[in-house]
Amino acid sequence: MIGAVLALGVVAAASFTEYPAFVRPGVRVEAVVDRGPIKELIVRCWNGTGILSYSKIERTYCTPDWRCGPGLDRAISRLCR
């Protein structure tokens, strides 16, 4: 029983979601889902929303079409075109 509770706690701690747009309405990043070495960023675009990934190890932002680079602004502009 205790092992099952500990395993559930480890799984629950493996993912953390933050909502920066909730406290600062003007920001482009609506939510950040932290999944260990990768963060998923939900970004507000002029025509909807999109998802970027950020590698904590490589320190790069990647778009869904596998274009990666070190700058968040550049990744958002590629995503929202």
PyMOL CGO cylinders between C-alpha atoms (Angstrom):
from pymol import cmd
from pymol.cgo import CYLINDER

trace = [
    CYLINDER, 0.00, 0.00, 0.00, 2.73, 2.48, 0.93, 0.3, 1, 1, 1, 1, 1, 1,
    CYLINDER, 2.73, 2.48, 0.93, 4.68, 1.53, -2.20, 0.3, 1, 1, 1, 1, 1, 1,
    CYLINDER, 4.68, 1.53, -2.20, 1.67, 2.31, -4.38, 0.3, 1, 1, 1, 1, 1, 1,
    CYLINDER, 1.67, 2.31, -4.38, 1.22, 5.70, -2.71, 0.3, 1, 1, 1, 1, 1, 1,
    CYLINDER, 1.22, 5.70, -2.71, 4.91, 6.52, -3.20, 0.3, 1, 1, 1, 1, 1, 1,
    CYLINDER, 4.91, 6.52, -3.20, 4.78, 5.46, -6.86, 0.3, 1, 1, 1, 1, 1, 1,
    CYLINDER, 4.78, 5.46, -6.86, 1.74, 7.67, -7.41, 0.3, 1, 1, 1, 1, 1, 1,
    CYLINDER, 1.74, 7.67, -7.41, 3.56, 10.59, -5.77, 0.3, 1, 1, 1, 1, 1, 1,
    CYLINDER, 3.56, 10.59, -5.77, 6.55, 10.15, -8.08, 0.3, 1, 1, 1, 1, 1, 1,
    CYLINDER, 6.55, 10.15, -8.08, 4.31, 10.08, -11.18, 0.3, 1, 1, 1, 1, 1, 1,
    CYLINDER, 4.31, 10.08, -11.18, 2.40, 13.17, -10.02, 0.3, 1, 1, 1, 1, 1, 1,
    CYLINDER, 2.40, 13.17, -10.02, 5.64, 15.07, -9.33, 0.3, 1, 1, 1, 1, 1, 1,
    CYLINDER, 5.64, 15.07, -9.33, 7.03, 14.26, -12.80, 0.3, 1, 1, 1, 1, 1, 1,
    CYLINDER, 7.03, 14.26, -12.80, 4.74, 16.84, -14.43, 0.3, 1, 1, 1, 1, 1, 1,
    CYLINDER, 4.74, 16.84, -14.43, 4.15, 20.39, -13.25, 0.3, 1, 1, 1, 1, 1, 1,
    CYLINDER, 4.15, 20.39, -13.25, 2.04, 23.03, -14.99, 0.3, 1, 1, 1, 1, 1, 1,
    CYLINDER, 2.04, 23.03, -14.99, 2.45, 26.78, -14.59, 0.3, 1, 1, 1, 1, 1, 1,
    CYLINDER, 2.45, 26.78, -14.59, 0.09, 29.42, -16.03, 0.3, 1, 1, 1, 1, 1, 1,
    CYLINDER, 0.09, 29.42, -16.03, 2.01, 32.74, -16.43, 0.3, 1, 1, 1, 1, 1, 1,
    CYLINDER, 2.01, 32.74, -16.43, -0.78, 34.32, -18.52, 0.3, 1, 1, 1, 1, 1, 1,
    CYLINDER, -0.78, 34.32, -18.52, -3.17, 33.94, -15.59, 0.3, 1, 1, 1, 1, 1, 1,
    CYLINDER, -3.17, 33.94, -15.59, -1.21, 36.43, -13.48, 0.3, 1, 1, 1, 1, 1, 1,
    CYLINDER, -1.21, 36.43, -13.48, 0.20, 38.53, -16.38, 0.3, 1, 1, 1, 1, 1, 1,
    CYLINDER, 0.20, 38.53, -16.38, -2.45, 38.69, -19.13, 0.3, 1, 1, 1, 1, 1, 1,
    CYLINDER, -2.45, 38.69, -19.13, -0.21, 40.34, -21.76, 0.3, 1, 1, 1, 1, 1, 1,
    CYLINDER, -0.21, 40.34, -21.76, 2.42, 37.58, -22.03, 0.3, 1, 1, 1, 1, 1, 1,
    CYLINDER, 2.42, 37.58, -22.03, 2.68, 35.31, -25.08, 0.3, 1, 1, 1, 1, 1, 1,
    CYLINDER, 2.68, 35.31, -25.08, 3.29, 32.08, -23.12, 0.3, 1, 1, 1, 1, 1, 1,
    CYLINDER, 3.29, 32.08, -23.12, -0.06, 30.92, -21.74, 0.3, 1, 1, 1, 1, 1, 1,
    CYLINDER, -0.06, 30.92, -21.74, 1.12, 27.78, -19.94, 0.3, 1, 1, 1, 1, 1, 1,
    CYLINDER, 1.12, 27.78, -19.94, 4.31, 25.83, -19.23, 0.3, 1, 1, 1, 1, 1, 1,
    CYLINDER, 4.31, 25.83, -19.23, 4.20, 22.08, -18.61, 0.3, 1, 1, 1, 1, 1, 1,
    CYLINDER, 4.20, 22.08, -18.61, 7.42, 20.87, -16.98, 0.3, 1, 1, 1, 1, 1, 1,
    CYLINDER, 7.42, 20.87, -16.98, 8.12, 17.23, -17.83, 0.3, 1, 1, 1, 1, 1, 1,
    CYLINDER, 8.12, 17.23, -17.83, 11.61, 16.83, -16.42, 0.3, 1, 1, 1, 1, 1, 1,
    CYLINDER, 11.61, 16.83, -16.42, 14.25, 17.53, -19.08, 0.3, 1, 1, 1, 1, 1, 1,
    CYLINDER, 14.25, 17.53, -19.08, 11.63, 18.98, -21.47, 0.3, 1, 1, 1, 1, 1, 1,
    CYLINDER, 11.63, 18.98, -21.47, 9.24, 21.89, -20.99, 0.3, 1, 1, 1, 1, 1, 1,
    CYLINDER, 9.24, 21.89, -20.99, 6.19, 22.29, -23.22, 0.3, 1, 1, 1, 1, 1, 1,
    CYLINDER, 6.19, 22.29, -23.22, 5.13, 25.91, -23.77, 0.3, 1, 1, 1, 1, 1, 1,
    CYLINDER, 5.13, 25.91, -23.77, 1.63, 26.77, -24.94, 0.3, 1, 1, 1, 1, 1, 1,
    CYLINDER, 1.63, 26.77, -24.94, 2.01, 30.01, -26.88, 0.3, 1, 1, 1, 1, 1, 1,
    CYLINDER, 2.01, 30.01, -26.88, -0.61, 32.58, -27.88, 0.3, 1, 1, 1, 1, 1, 1,
    CYLINDER, -0.61, 32.58, -27.88, -0.48, 33.40, -31.60, 0.3, 1, 1, 1, 1, 1, 1,
    CYLINDER, -0.48, 33.40, -31.60, -2.54, 35.91, -33.59, 0.3, 1, 1, 1, 1, 1, 1,
    CYLINDER, -2.54, 35.91, -33.59, -4.51, 33.05, -35.17, 0.3, 1, 1, 1, 1, 1, 1,
    CYLINDER, -4.51, 33.05, -35.17, -4.82, 30.69, -32.17, 0.3, 1, 1, 1, 1, 1, 1,
    CYLINDER, -4.82, 30.69, -32.17, -2.33, 28.80, -30.03, 0.3, 1, 1, 1, 1, 1, 1,
    CYLINDER, -2.33, 28.80, -30.03, 0.69, 26.62, -30.64, 0.3, 1, 1, 1, 1, 1, 1,
    CYLINDER, 0.69, 26.62, -30.64, 3.06, 24.40, -28.69, 0.3, 1, 1, 1, 1, 1, 1,
    CYLINDER, 3.06, 24.40, -28.69, 6.83, 24.79, -28.40, 0.3, 1, 1, 1, 1, 1, 1,
    CYLINDER, 6.83, 24.79, -28.40, 9.19, 22.48, -26.57, 0.3, 1, 1, 1, 1, 1, 1,
    CYLINDER, 9.19, 22.48, -26.57, 12.23, 23.59, -24.59, 0.3, 1, 1, 1, 1, 1, 1,
    CYLINDER, 12.23, 23.59, -24.59, 15.11, 21.22, -23.86, 0.3, 1, 1, 1, 1, 1, 1,
    CYLINDER, 15.11, 21.22, -23.86, 16.71, 22.02, -20.51, 0.3, 1, 1, 1, 1, 1, 1,
    CYLINDER, 16.71, 22.02, -20.51, 19.73, 19.94, -21.48, 0.3, 1, 1, 1, 1, 1, 1,
    CYLINDER, 19.73, 19.94, -21.48, 20.38, 21.46, -24.92, 0.3, 1, 1, 1, 1, 1, 1,
    CYLINDER, 20.38, 21.46, -24.92, 18.87, 24.85, -23.99, 0.3, 1, 1, 1, 1, 1, 1,
    CYLINDER, 18.87, 24.85, -23.99, 16.97, 25.12, -27.26, 0.3, 1, 1, 1, 1, 1, 1,
    CYLINDER, 16.97, 25.12, -27.26, 13.37, 25.89, -28.22, 0.3, 1, 1, 1, 1, 1, 1,
    CYLINDER, 13.37, 25.89, -28.22, 11.85, 23.64, -30.89, 0.3, 1, 1, 1, 1, 1, 1,
    CYLINDER, 11.85, 23.64, -30.89, 8.80, 24.10, -33.08, 0.3, 1, 1, 1, 1, 1, 1,
    CYLINDER, 8.80, 24.10, -33.08, 6.60, 21.19, -34.18, 0.3, 1, 1, 1, 1, 1, 1,
    CYLINDER, 6.60, 21.19, -34.18, 8.41, 21.12, -37.55, 0.3, 1, 1, 1, 1, 1, 1,
    CYLINDER, 8.41, 21.12, -37.55, 11.73, 20.31, -35.75, 0.3, 1, 1, 1, 1, 1, 1,
    CYLINDER, 11.73, 20.31, -35.75, 13.30, 23.74, -36.22, 0.3, 1, 1, 1, 1, 1, 1,
    CYLINDER, 13.30, 23.74, -36.22, 15.30, 24.44, -33.07, 0.3, 1, 1, 1, 1, 1, 1,
    CYLINDER, 15.30, 24.44, -33.07, 17.25, 27.41, -31.78, 0.3, 1, 1, 1, 1, 1, 1,
    CYLINDER, 17.25, 27.41, -31.78, 18.31, 29.18, -28.58, 0.3, 1, 1, 1, 1, 1, 1,
    CYLINDER, 18.31, 29.18, -28.58, 15.86, 32.12, -28.72, 0.3, 1, 1, 1, 1, 1, 1,
    CYLINDER, 15.86, 32.12, -28.72, 12.26, 32.08, -27.49, 0.3, 1, 1, 1, 1, 1, 1,
    CYLINDER, 12.26, 32.08, -27.49, 11.20, 35.12, -29.56, 0.3, 1, 1, 1, 1, 1, 1,
    CYLINDER, 11.20, 35.12, -29.56, 12.51, 33.57, -32.77, 0.3, 1, 1, 1, 1, 1, 1,
    CYLINDER, 12.51, 33.57, -32.77, 10.79, 30.24, -32.01, 0.3, 1, 1, 1, 1, 1, 1,
    CYLINDER, 10.79, 30.24, -32.01, 7.49, 32.03, -31.35, 0.3, 1, 1, 1, 1, 1, 1,
    CYLINDER, 7.49, 32.03, -31.35, 7.76, 33.98, -34.62, 0.3, 1, 1, 1, 1, 1, 1,
    CYLINDER, 7.76, 33.98, -34.62, 8.43, 30.74, -36.56, 0.3, 1, 1, 1, 1, 1, 1,
    CYLINDER, 8.43, 30.74, -36.56, 5.51, 29.02, -34.83, 0.3, 1, 1, 1, 1, 1, 1,
    CYLINDER, 5.51, 29.02, -34.83, 3.01, 31.86, -35.30, 0.3, 1, 1, 1, 1, 1, 1,
    CYLINDER, 3.01, 31.86, -35.30, 3.65, 32.70, -38.97, 0.3, 1, 1, 1, 1, 1, 1,
]
cmd.load_cgo(trace, "trace")
